[in-house]
Amino acid sequence: MEVDHPTIGPSTIDEPMVVDQQPEVPQGQTTPTSPTERPRRNRRLPARYRDEIPQSAPPAIVVPPLEPVPKLPRVLLIVRDTLKTVLGSFGLWRSYDHRPSYDPDSVVPEDDLAKPTSNHTSDLPRSSHPGPPWPYQNMSVYRFMTWLNTGSKVKSEGEVQRLVDEVFQAEDFNLSDVRGLSIRRENRRLDLSEKTLPLLDGFKKASVSIEVPTGDKEAPSTKFTIPGLRYRTLTSVIRNAFQHPLAHHYHFSPFKLFHNPPGSSESERVYSEVYNSDAFIKEHDHLQRHGALPPDDPHCKREKVIAALMFWSDATLLAQFGTMKLWPIYLMLGNLSKYIRAKADSGACHHVAYIPSVRIQFRYIEKLALTLVAAP
């Protein structure tokens, strides 16, 4: 039996031991007795001094084993698992037609929400600076050669001051790195680097044929071949994008974004990203309902998602002087927020192709035109 002793202030009475007068005896055994034939007492520690072994939670539903039943025809049932989030501090909330498996906005660092106005680059430790740009050996050579090949060709007082500010006073500049530096050797290294540019790894080379009309209905058009097209397959670009460090920021579950204005009970639809547009939501829902399984894995259980490909191109000059240019084609994923894509150093832009300029072919077109004009 247990006896509780009420105390006032510090207690000087130890908690009593718990005594079982008639302990349970396993079947087939007798209770050991003392010489006086009285039952032996089993002593136990109080509950507060005993270590209880943790136990797993009981199952929610106990289902008895079913007997084998004949195999039934397969029925595909798709259920909408909708989800609505709570109202945020700015009056925004989301509505998901399909419950997301992962929300990249659940944990957003403060640096991604607001940037400080002051520049703390100089406060970073030296080890935090990235490696030198290819093909330079170290940051000191890179900074010096960049200063030499940019700016005015006549180094004025302002250019010398820029040398001091941007090169000599840089955190990653070390004067011992430029000892024995040869300007001619570094420029030759830079000129030869285009042949072994790592950026061109995985690119294929091809020629494109274009047809130019002659202006005569009965004369056939003339075909010109433009060499030098470099491209990558879209599957390889998408694969690299999904293996990119930014992949954990991708939104694979689209949603509708709403805003509740203060003092109003009506919600207004908000369009801010590709992944909360009606087109993305429609395609995602169609993929969940009618998306085909991969032929090599008919029992695939992996999640089916949409990759929103966004292409962009613009002419880019290849040299500081001259008119030689190239048309690169870039790809960005609409699954990534525009606030990350807009950062110049985010690495969200993927190179797909480089289209050569057809300016060099104009001389042949002009020669063809003159030939047609001079013909009787």
C-alpha positions in Angstrom: 0.0 0.0 0.0 1.0 3.6 -0.5 1.0 6.2 2.2 1.1 9.9 1.4 2.6 12.2 4.0 1.5 15.9 3.6 4.4 18.2 4.4 4.8 22.0 4.8 8.1 23.3 3.6 11.1 21.0 3.2 10.1 17.4 3.8 12.2 15.2 6.1 10.1 12.1 5.5 11.3 9.7 2.7 8.8 8.4 0.3 7.7 5.0 1.5 8.4 1.8 -0.4 5.6 0.1 -2.3 4.9 -3.4 -1.0 3.0 -6.1 -2.8 1.3 -8.3 -0.2 0.3 -11.0 -2.7 2.6 -10.9 -5.8 1.5 -12.8 -8.8 2.9 -16.3 -9.1 3.4 -17.8 -12.5 1.3 -20.9 -13.3 2.9 -24.1 -12.1 5.0 -22.4 -9.4 4.5 -21.9 -5.7 5.1 -18.8 -3.7 8.4 -19.0 -1.8 7.9 -18.9 1.9 10.0 -18.0 4.9 10.6 -20.3 7.8 7.5 -18.8 9.5 5.4 -19.9 6.6 4.4 -16.3 5.8 4.5 -15.1 2.1 7.6 -13.3 1.1 7.2 -9.6 0.3 8.4 -8.2 -3.0 9.8 -4.7 -2.6 9.6 -2.2 -5.5 10.8 1.4 -5.9 8.2 4.1 -6.1 7.0 5.1 -9.5 8.9 8.3 -9.5 12.2 6.4 -9.2 11.4 3.7 -11.8 12.5 4.0 -15.4 9.6 3.2 -17.7 10.6 1.6 -21.0 9.1 3.6 -23.9 6.6 1.9 -26.1 5.5 2.5 -29.6 2.1 4.1 -30.2 -0.8 1.7 -30.8 -1.9 1.4 -34.4 -4.7 3.6 -35.6 -6.6 0.8 -37.2 -6.1 -2.9 -36.5 -6.9 -4.8 -39.7 -7.0 -8.6 -39.5 -5.2 -10.4 -42.3 -7.4 -10.9 -45.3 -7.9 -14.1 -47.1 -6.6 -14.2 -50.7 -9.2 -12.9 -53.1 -9.3 -13.2 -56.9 -7.5 -10.5 -58.8 -9.8 -7.7 -59.8 -9.5 -5.4 -62.8 -7.3 -2.3 -62.1 -9.2 0.9 -61.4 -7.4 4.2 -61.4 -9.0 6.7 -59.0 -7.7 10.2 -58.8 -8.8 12.2 -55.8 -8.1 15.9 -55.4 -6.2 16.5 -52.2 -6.8 20.3 -52.0 -5.1 22.4 -49.4 -5.5 26.1 -48.3 -3.0 27.9 -46.3 -3.6 30.3 -43.4 -3.8 34.0 -44.0 -0.3 35.6 -43.9 0.7 38.9 -42.3 0.3 40.6 -45.7 -3.1 39.2 -46.3 -1.9 36.5 -48.8 -2.9 32.9 -48.8 -2.6 30.0 -51.2 -4.9 27.4 -52.6 -3.5 24.1 -53.9 -5.5 21.7 -56.1 -3.0 19.0 -55.3 -1.3 18.8 -51.9 2.4 19.7 -52.3 5.1 17.2 -51.4 7.6 20.0 -50.7 7.3 23.8 -50.3 10.5 25.7 -51.0 9.0 28.8 -49.4 8.5 27.1 -46.0 12.1 28.2 -45.0 13.4 31.4 -46.6 16.6 32.9 -45.2 16.4 36.6 -44.2 19.1 37.5 -46.8 16.6 36.4 -49.5 13.9 38.6 -48.1 15.8 41.8 -47.7 19.3 42.9 -48.6 21.2 45.3 -46.3 22.1 48.7 -47.9 25.7 48.6 -46.8 28.3 46.5 -48.6 29.8 43.9 -46.4 32.1 42.3 -49.0 35.2 43.7 -47.4 34.2 42.1 -44.1 34.2 38.6 -45.6 37.2 36.3 -44.7 39.7 35.7 -47.4 38.8 32.0 -47.7 35.2 32.9 -48.7 36.2 34.4 -52.1 35.6 32.1 -55.0 38.4 30.7 -57.2 39.9 32.8 -60.0 38.0 32.9 -63.3 39.2 30.5 -65.9 42.0 30.4 -67.3 43.8 32.6 -64.7 46.0 31.0 -62.1 45.0 33.2 -59.2 43.0 36.3 -58.4 45.9 38.6 -58.4 46.8 37.9 -62.0 43.1 38.1 -62.9 42.6 41.5 -61.4 45.8 42.9 -62.9 45.0 41.6 -66.4 41.4 42.8 -66.2 42.6 46.3 -65.3 45.1 46.2 -68.2 42.6 45.0 -70.8 39.7 47.3 -69.8 39.2 51.0 -69.5 41.1 53.5 -71.5 44.0 52.5 -73.7 45.9 55.5 -72.4 46.2 55.0 -68.7 45.6 58.4 -67.2 45.7 59.5 -63.6 42.2 58.2 -63.1 43.2 54.8 -64.6 46.1 54.5 -62.2 43.9 55.4 -59.3 41.5 52.6 -60.5 44.5 50.2 -60.4 45.1 51.1 -56.8 41.5 50.8 -55.8 40.4 47.8 -57.7 43.6 45.7 -57.8 46.1 46.6 -55.1 43.6 47.2 -52.3 41.4 44.1 -53.1 41.1 41.6 -50.4 42.1 38.7 -52.7 45.2 40.4 -54.2 48.6 39.2 -53.2 51.7 40.9 -54.6 53.7 37.7 -54.4 51.3 36.1 -56.9 52.3 38.4 -59.7 56.1 38.1 -59.4 57.5 37.0 -62.7 54.3 37.8 -64.5 54.5 37.9 -68.3 51.8 40.0 -69.9 52.5 38.5 -73.3 52.2 34.9 -71.9 49.0 35.7 -70.1 47.4 37.3 -73.2 48.4 34.2 -75.2 46.9 32.0 -72.6 43.7 34.0 -72.8 43.6 33.8 -76.6 44.1 30.0 -76.6 41.6 29.4 -73.8 38.6 29.5 -76.3 39.6 26.1 -77.7 39.4 24.4 -74.3 36.6 26.5 -72.8 34.8 24.3 -70.2 31.6 26.1 -71.0 31.5 24.3 -74.3 31.5 20.8 -72.7 28.5 18.9 -73.9 27.9 21.1 -76.9 27.4 19.6 -80.3 28.5 21.3 -83.5 26.3 21.5 -86.6 25.6 23.5 -89.8 22.3 25.1 -90.7 21.0 25.5 -94.3 18.9 28.4 -95.3 17.1 29.1 -98.6 17.3 32.5 -100.1 14.7 33.3 -102.8 16.0 34.6 -106.1 13.0 36.9 -106.9 12.1 34.9 -109.9 9.1 32.7 -109.6 10.5 30.1 -112.0 14.0 30.1 -110.7 14.6 27.9 -107.7 15.8 29.4 -104.4 19.5 29.2 -103.5 20.5 27.2 -100.4 23.3 28.5 -98.2 25.0 26.6 -95.4 25.8 28.5 -92.2 28.5 26.6 -90.2 29.4 27.0 -86.6 26.1 26.3 -84.8 26.8 25.0 -81.3 23.9 23.5 -79.3 23.0 21.2 -76.4 20.0 18.8 -76.2 17.2 20.0 -74.1 17.1 16.8 -72.1 20.7 17.3 -71.0 20.0 21.0 -70.1 17.0 20.0 -68.0 19.0 17.2 -66.3 21.7 19.7 -65.4 19.2 22.2 -64.2 17.6 19.6 -61.8 21.0 18.8 -60.5 21.9 22.5 -59.9 22.3 23.8 -56.4 19.2 26.0 -57.0 17.0 22.9 -57.5 15.8 23.0 -53.9 14.2 26.4 -54.7 12.1 25.0 -57.6 8.3 25.0 -57.3 6.8 21.7 -58.5 3.3 22.1 -57.1 1.5 25.1 -58.5 -1.1 27.1 -56.5 -3.5 30.0 -56.8 -2.4 33.0 -54.8 -5.1 35.2 -53.2 -5.1 38.5 -51.3 -7.6 39.6 -48.7 -7.6 43.5 -48.5 -8.0 45.0 -45.0 -11.6 45.4 -44.1 -12.9 43.2 -46.9 -14.1 39.6 -46.8 -13.6 39.1 -50.6 -10.4 37.6 -51.9 -8.6 38.9 -55.0 -6.5 36.7 -57.3 -2.8 37.6 -57.4 -0.5 36.6 -60.3 3.2 36.9 -59.5 5.0 33.9 -60.8 4.8 31.3 -63.6 3.9 28.6 -61.1 0.8 30.4 -59.9 -0.6 31.0 -63.4 -3.7 29.3 -64.8 -1.6 27.7 -67.6 0.8 26.1 -65.2 -2.0 24.8 -62.9 -3.9 23.4 -65.9 -0.9 21.5 -67.3 0.0 20.2 -63.9 -3.5 18.9 -63.3 -3.6 17.3 -66.7 -0.2 15.6 -66.0 -1.5 14.1 -62.8 -4.6 12.7 -64.5 -3.3 11.6 -67.8 0.5 11.6 -67.5 2.1 8.5 -69.0 4.5 6.4 -67.1 8.1 5.9 -68.4 8.3 2.9 -70.8 11.3 1.5 -68.9 9.6 1.8 -65.6 5.9 1.0 -65.9 5.5 0.8 -62.1 7.1 4.2 -61.4 5.9 5.8 -58.2 7.9 9.0 -58.5 6.2 12.4 -58.5 5.3 13.8 -61.9 6.1 17.5 -62.3 6.1 20.2 -64.9 9.4 21.9 -66.0 8.5 25.4 -67.3 11.1 26.2 -69.9 11.7 29.9 -70.7 14.0 30.8 -73.6 15.7 34.1 -74.3 18.3 35.4 -76.8 20.0 38.6 -77.7 23.1 39.6 -79.7 26.3 39.6 -77.7 29.5 41.3 -78.9 32.5 38.9 -78.8 35.2 41.6 -78.5 35.6 45.0 -76.9 36.4 46.5 -80.3 34.9 45.4 -83.6 31.5 44.2 -84.8 31.9 40.4 -84.4 29.0 39.1 -82.4 27.1 35.9 -81.5 23.5 35.1 -80.7 23.4 32.9 -77.6 20.2 31.2 -76.6 19.5 30.9 -72.8 17.1 28.9 -70.9 15.6 29.6 -67.5 13.1 27.5 -65.5 9.8 29.1 -64.6 9.7 26.8 -61.5 12.2 29.2 -59.9 11.1 32.5 -58.4 11.7 35.6 -60.5 13.4 37.2 -57.5 16.1 34.6 -57.8 16.3 34.5 -61.6 16.8 38.2 -61.7 20.0 38.0 -59.7 23.0 38.3 -62.0 25.1 35.9 -59.9 22.4 33.3 -59.1 23.5 30.9 -61.9 19.9 30.4 -62.9 20.6 30.9 -66.6 21.5 27.8 -68.7 23.2 28.0 -72.1 21.4 26.1 -74.9 22.9 27.2 -78.2 25.2 29.7 -79.9 24.0 30.9 -83.3 26.7 32.3 -85.5 26.1 35.6 -87.3 25.2 35.4 -91.0 26.9 38.6 -91.8 29.8 36.8 -93.4 27.4 35.2 -95.9 26.0 38.5 -97.2 28.8 38.8 -99.8 27.5 35.6 -101.4 24.0 36.9 -101.4 25.0 40.2 -103.0 27.1 38.3 -105.6 24.0 36.2 -106.4 21.8 39.3 -106.7 24.3 41.0 -109.1 24.4 37.9 -111.2 20.6 37.8 -111.5 20.4 41.5 -112.4 23.1 41.2 -115.1 21.5 38.1 -116.6 19.4 38.8 -119.8 
